[in-house]
Amino acid sequence: MKNELQSHKMLLTSCWSLDILLFFITITLLLYKYYTRNFNYWKKKGVYYLKPIPFFGNAYDLCTFKTMGDTVVAQAAQFFSAGFETTSSVMAFTLYELCIHPEIQQRLREEIQNSIKDNNGLTYEGISDMKYLDMCFMESLRMFPPLPFLDRRCVADYRIPGTDVIIDKGERFGTLAAKLGLAHILSQFIVEKTSYTPLTMEFEPKTFLLQSKTGLHMLFKEITPTSI
């Protein structure tokens, strides 16, 4: 009983809030339930190949860490945070720097537009060849790193099904996704600072309160023939 209480204490003192933990536990259980019930159907469609593994016990076992289910939930939470937060953070900080340095933004936009013209759109090869985009991206990572280091790389050459796109071994797919997102935004919008945009990154906790009454920190204007 003492060990079970300690496990509950660990759950309540997690770096994740309780409502977020319950969300991941619930969504993982629901997905597993759907997976087991519909395995044969999706196997015929070629989506699933491996049989479901009975790693979940009952709710009590899951909350007291007596099952492999908590490991699966943890992996889901880690996948979600690593797959979204790092990419969105580096994109946001890069756009912030570009909005207060319009001359750099314009130079980068010209590179993006030239690449779109040469490759008939945004392509993997085009993104990989954008040297100035890479320079802006790496400078943003230097100033505002979302993590101390990036340890996820493609471990083997991989062709995206249904396309001729090959992700090369050693490619950091997260950085590729962020660059693609930046290129897509800057090809369609001009990012400008507003009266609420801090021109220097000072340590002021109240600066970035996400409340509508504080106004917008960046203004996105759609690119039209008259704005170019």
KAURWO-V51816 format. One record per run of one state. SS is the DSSP state (H for helix, E for strand, - for the rest). FROM is the first residue (numbers start at 1). TO is the last residue. If there is no record, write none. Layout:
ss:SS from:FROM to:TO
ss:SS from:FROM to:TO
This chain:
ss:- from:1 to:1
ss:H from:2 to:12
ss:- from:13 to:17
ss:H from:18 to:37
ss:- from:38 to:38
ss:H from:39 to:44
ss:- from:45 to:58
ss:H from:59 to:63
ss:- from:64 to:68
ss:H from:69 to:100
ss:- from:101 to:101
ss:H from:102 to:119
ss:- from:120 to:123
ss:H from:124 to:129
ss:- from:130 to:130
ss:H from:131 to:143
ss:- from:144 to:157
ss:E from:158 to:159
ss:- from:160 to:165
ss:E from:166 to:167
ss:- from:168 to:172
ss:H from:173 to:188
ss:E from:189 to:193
ss:- from:194 to:204
ss:H from:205 to:208
ss:- from:209 to:211
ss:H from:212 to:214
ss:- from:215 to:217
ss:E from:218 to:222
ss:- from:223 to:228
